[in-house]
Amino acid sequence: MSVLDIAVAGAGAMGRAHIALIAQNPRCRVCAMADPSEAAQALAKELGVPWFATLDALLAAVLPEGVILATPNVLHVPQALLCIAAGVPVLVEKPIAHTVAEAQKLVQVTQAHQAKVLIGHHRAHSPIMAKTKSLIDEGRLGQLVSVMGSAMFYKPDDYFTQAPWRREVGGGPILINLIHEIHNLRMLCGEIVEVQAMTSNAVRGFAVEDTAAITFRFASGVLAVFMLSDTSATAKSWEQTSQENKAYASADDDDCYVIAGTLGSLSVPTMRLKTYASKDDRSWFKPFECSAIVLDREDPLKLQMDHFLDVIQGRAAPCVSARDGLQNLLVVEAIAQAASTQKTVRLL
C-alpha cells in the first residue's frame, strides 16, 4: 500500500491536531509544512520535513498528494485556489471562507475544475450523527416535526484576553461556534429556508453577543429552536456531551438536541429513544416505550482524515462539499442579519 504525502498549511491548534492524526494513520505522512512562524519552522524541523513560509512556495518546490489548510479564515479561499490550480486535493478547515462572496468564488472554481475539495466540518463524520440520521431516514421517529437544540457553555476569561478580536465584530458565538450546529441541523433536517434571531450581550458587555435565541424553518416544514451562549454555566453543548473531544469535561447524562417526529423522539447524544407502542394509538395520555440506542463513539477528526485520503484516491466524493460549506456560511450570515434587523431572513 502506497503512503500518501500530505502537506499541512498552518501550525496552530488545528494544524497540529491534523499533524498528530496523520502521524497515527499508516495510510499517510506529513511531507511538508507551510506557516511563516518560528514555531512552525521548529515543528517542521522536529518532524524532519521541509518548511516553507508560504503555501505557494511549498507548491513550487513540492507536489504533495493532498493539502490540509488550517490557516486563518481569510486565507482559505486563495490557498484553496492555489491547490486547485496545482491539481492537488485539499481539505479546507471550516468555515469555507470569511465572506459569502469568497465562498461562492471557490464553489465556482471547484465545479469548473471538478476539483477534490473537502470542507472540514468534522462532525459530519461523527458516528453519533450517522446513527441519528439513519434512525430518521428509517422512519423511526415518523414525520419530523421539530428540533430543540442548544450550544450552551462557559468560555473562560482567558479565551478573550488571548485573542481580543473575539470581543469585537467578527467574533461572538454566532460566527465562531454556530456553524458546527448549522451543518448538523442541515444533515438531519434538510435545507434551512428562514431564520429569526434575538441576541444579548448583557453578561460580558462586549461589542458582540454572548447569547442568542434562534428559530429555523426548514424546506420540509420542520421548525427548530436553538439556544446559543458562551456564558451559560451548563453542559448542554455538543463538546460537553458527545465525548468525542477529550479536552472537554464530559456530561454523559445530558443532551444538546431533542428531535421529535409524529411517532417518537430522540435525545442526542445520549440516544434515548421514546416511541409509542402503536402507531394507531398515539396520545399524550399514553406511555412511551423507552430505549437507548447503542453506538460506538469514535473521533470524527480521525474519521475525517480517512475520508480525505479516500477522496484523494478517488474512492469517495467529498461528503462535505464546497457548496455545503457555502450553504452553512449563508445560514450563519442570515442569522447575524436577522439578529441585527430583528426581521425574518429568508434564504431560499
C-alpha positions in Angstrom: 0.0 0.0 0.0 1.4 3.4 -1.0 1.7 6.0 1.7 0.1 9.4 0.7 2.2 12.6 1.1 0.2 15.3 2.8 1.3 18.9 3.3 -0.1 20.9 6.1 -0.6 24.7 5.9 -1.0 26.3 9.3 0.7 25.2 12.6 -1.9 26.5 15.1 -4.0 24.2 17.2 -6.0 22.7 14.3 -2.9 22.3 12.2 -1.1 20.4 15.0 -4.2 18.3 15.6 -4.1 17.3 11.9 -0.4 16.5 12.1 -1.0 14.3 15.1 -3.7 12.4 13.2 -1.5 11.9 10.2 1.2 10.5 12.4 -1.3 7.9 13.7 -2.5 6.9 10.3 -0.5 4.3 8.3 -2.0 5.5 5.1 -0.3 8.9 5.0 2.6 11.0 6.3 3.4 14.7 6.5 5.7 15.7 3.6 5.9 19.5 4.2 4.7 22.4 6.2 3.8 26.0 5.3 3.5 28.6 8.0 5.6 31.8 8.5 6.0 31.4 12.3 9.2 30.4 14.0 7.2 27.8 15.9 6.1 26.2 12.7 9.7 26.2 11.4 10.8 24.4 14.7 8.0 21.9 14.3 8.9 21.1 10.7 12.5 20.5 11.9 11.3 18.2 14.6 9.2 16.3 12.1 12.1 16.2 9.6 10.1 17.7 6.8 10.7 20.8 4.6 9.4 24.1 5.9 8.1 27.0 3.8 6.9 30.4 4.8 4.0 30.3 2.3 1.9 27.7 0.6 2.8 28.9 -2.9 6.4 28.4 -2.1 5.7 24.9 -0.9 3.7 24.0 -4.0 6.5 25.4 -6.2 9.0 23.0 -4.5 7.0 20.0 -3.5 4.0 18.3 -5.1 2.0 16.7 -2.3 -0.8 14.3 -2.9 -3.1 16.3 -0.6 -3.0 19.6 1.3 -4.7 20.4 4.6 -5.5 24.1 5.1 -5.6 25.0 8.8 -4.8 28.7 8.3 -6.7 31.8 9.2 -10.2 32.1 7.6 -9.1 34.9 5.3 -6.6 32.6 3.6 -8.8 29.7 3.0 -10.1 30.6 -0.5 -6.8 32.0 -2.0 -4.9 29.0 -0.7 -7.5 26.5 -1.9 -7.4 28.1 -5.3 -3.6 27.5 -5.3 -4.2 23.9 -4.6 -6.8 23.5 -7.3 -4.5 25.2 -9.8 -1.8 22.7 -8.9 -4.2 19.8 -9.2 -3.9 18.9 -5.6 -6.9 17.7 -3.5 -7.4 19.9 -0.5 -9.1 19.8 2.9 -10.2 23.3 3.9 -10.9 23.8 7.6 -14.3 25.4 8.4 -15.5 27.9 7.7 -15.0 27.6 4.0 -14.3 31.4 3.8 -14.5 34.6 5.7 -17.2 36.0 3.3 -20.0 34.6 1.2 -18.6 36.2 -1.9 -15.3 34.4 -1.4 -17.0 31.1 -0.7 -19.1 31.5 -3.9 -15.8 32.0 -5.9 -14.4 28.8 -4.5 -17.5 26.9 -5.3 -17.5 28.1 -8.9 -13.8 27.2 -9.4 -14.3 23.8 -7.7 -17.1 22.9 -10.0 -15.4 24.2 -13.2 -12.3 22.1 -12.5 -14.2 19.2 -10.8 -11.6 19.6 -8.1 -11.4 17.5 -5.0 -12.3 19.9 -2.2 -13.4 18.7 1.3 -14.6 21.2 3.9 -13.6 20.4 7.4 -17.0 20.2 9.1 -15.7 17.2 11.1 -19.0 16.4 12.9 -20.3 15.2 9.5 -18.1 12.1 10.2 -19.4 11.6 13.7 -20.9 8.1 14.4 -23.5 9.9 16.6 -24.6 11.9 13.6 -24.6 8.9 11.3 -26.8 6.9 13.7 -29.1 9.8 14.3 -29.6 10.3 10.6 -30.1 6.6 9.9 -32.9 6.5 12.6 -34.6 9.5 11.0 -34.2 8.0 7.5 -35.6 4.7 8.6 -38.8 6.4 9.8 -38.3 5.5 13.5 -39.5 9.0 14.5 -42.2 9.2 11.9 -42.5 12.5 10.0 -40.1 15.1 11.6 -41.9 17.9 13.3 -39.4 19.9 15.5 -36.0 20.2 17.0 -34.9 21.7 20.3 -31.2 22.4 20.2 -28.5 24.1 22.3 -24.9 25.0 22.3 -24.6 26.5 25.8 -21.2 26.5 27.5 -19.0 28.8 29.5 -15.8 30.2 27.9 -13.2 31.3 30.4 -12.0 34.8 30.6 -8.6 34.0 29.1 -10.3 32.9 25.9 -10.9 36.6 25.3 -7.7 38.0 26.7 -5.6 35.7 24.5 -7.5 36.8 21.4 -9.1 40.2 22.0 -10.7 40.2 18.4 -13.2 37.7 19.8 -14.8 40.6 21.8 -15.3 42.6 18.6 -17.5 42.4 15.5 -16.4 39.3 13.7 -16.2 37.4 17.0 -19.0 36.1 19.1 -20.5 32.6 19.2 -22.7 33.1 16.2 -19.8 33.4 13.8 -17.3 31.3 15.8 -19.4 28.4 17.1 -22.8 28.1 15.4 -21.5 27.0 12.0 -20.9 23.5 13.5 -24.6 23.3 14.6 -25.8 24.6 11.2 -24.2 21.7 9.4 -25.6 19.2 11.9 -29.1 20.6 11.5 -28.9 20.5 7.7 -27.7 16.9 7.8 -30.6 15.9 9.9 -33.5 18.1 8.7 -32.6 19.3 5.2 -32.2 22.8 3.9 -32.9 25.9 6.1 -35.2 28.4 4.4 -35.9 31.0 7.0 -34.3 32.2 10.3 -35.2 34.6 13.1 -32.8 35.6 15.9 -32.5 37.6 19.0 -29.2 38.3 20.8 -27.9 39.7 24.1 -24.6 40.9 25.4 -25.9 41.5 28.9 -23.3 39.3 30.7 -20.0 40.4 29.3 -21.0 43.6 27.6 -18.7 43.1 24.6 -19.4 44.6 21.2 -20.7 41.2 20.1 -23.4 38.8 21.5 -22.7 36.3 24.3 -26.2 34.7 24.0 -28.6 34.2 21.1 -32.0 32.6 20.6 -32.7 31.4 17.1 -35.6 29.8 15.2 -35.3 27.9 11.9 -37.8 26.9 9.3 -36.7 24.0 7.0 -37.9 23.3 3.5 -39.6 20.2 4.8 -41.7 22.3 7.2 -39.7 21.2 10.3 -39.3 24.0 12.8 -36.3 24.3 15.2 -35.5 26.5 18.2 -31.8 26.9 19.2 -30.2 28.4 22.2 -26.6 29.6 21.9 -24.5 31.0 24.6 -20.8 31.2 25.6 -21.6 32.4 29.1 -24.0 29.8 30.3 -22.8 27.5 33.1 -24.3 24.4 31.7 -23.2 21.3 29.8 -25.8 21.4 27.0 -23.4 21.5 24.2 -22.0 19.0 21.7 -18.5 19.3 23.0 -19.5 18.5 26.6 -22.0 15.7 25.8 -20.7 13.8 22.8 -17.4 12.6 24.5 -15.7 13.0 21.1 -13.1 15.5 22.2 -11.4 14.5 25.5 -10.3 18.1 26.1 -13.8 18.9 27.3 -15.3 17.8 30.6 -18.0 15.2 29.8 -21.6 15.2 30.9 -22.7 11.9 29.6 -26.2 12.2 31.1 -27.1 15.4 29.2 -28.2 16.2 25.7 -27.9 19.0 23.3 -30.6 18.1 20.8 -34.1 16.7 21.1 -35.5 15.6 17.7 -39.3 14.9 17.6 -41.5 13.3 15.0 -45.0 12.0 14.7 -44.1 8.6 16.1 -41.4 9.4 18.7 -38.4 11.5 19.8 -34.7 11.0 20.1 -32.4 12.8 22.5 -28.9 13.3 21.2 -26.2 12.3 22.1 -27.4 10.0 24.9 -29.5 8.4 22.1 -32.5 7.9 24.3 -35.5 6.9 22.1 -39.1 7.3 23.1 -41.8 5.9 20.8 -45.4 4.8 21.1 -46.2 1.1 21.3 -48.8 1.5 18.5 -48.8 3.8 15.5 -52.6 3.7 15.6 -52.9 4.6 19.3 -50.9 7.7 20.0 -51.8 10.2 22.7 -50.2 12.3 25.4 -52.2 10.1 27.8 -50.3 7.0 26.6 -46.9 6.0 28.0 -43.8 5.8 25.8 -41.7 2.7 25.1 -38.2 3.9 26.1 -34.9 2.5 24.9 -31.3 3.7 24.4 -29.6 3.2 21.0 -26.1 1.7 21.4 -23.3 3.1 19.3 -19.5 3.1 19.1 -18.0 6.5 19.6 -15.0 7.5 17.5 -13.1 10.7 17.0 -14.7 12.3 14.0 -11.5 14.1 13.1 -9.8 10.7 12.7 -12.6 9.5 10.5 -12.5 12.7 8.5 -8.8 12.1 7.8 -9.6 8.6 6.5 -12.3 10.1 4.3 -10.0 12.7 2.9 -7.5 10.0 2.0 -10.3 8.2 0.2 -11.2 11.4 -1.7 -7.6 11.8 -2.7 -7.5 8.2 -4.0 -10.8 8.6 -5.9 -12.6 6.1 -3.6 -15.2 8.7 -2.4 -16.6 12.1 -3.3 -16.3 14.8 -0.6 -19.1 14.2 1.9 -18.9 17.9 2.8 -18.6 19.8 -0.5 -17.6 23.4 -1.2 -21.3 24.0 -1.8 -22.1 22.6 1.6 -19.6 25.0 3.1 -21.1 27.9 1.3 -24.6 27.0 2.4 -23.5 26.8 6.1 -21.9 30.2 5.8 -25.1 31.6 4.1 -27.2 30.4 7.1 -24.8 31.9 9.6 -24.8 35.3 7.9 -28.6 35.2 7.7 -28.7 34.6 11.4 -26.4 37.6 12.0 -28.6 39.7 9.7 -31.8 38.6 11.4 -30.4 39.4 14.8 -29.3 42.9 13.8 -32.5 43.8 11.9 -35.0 41.9 14.1 -36.6 40.7 10.9 -37.2 37.3 9.4 -34.5 36.5 6.8 -35.4 34.1 4.0 -32.7 32.1 2.3 -34.5 30.2 -0.5 
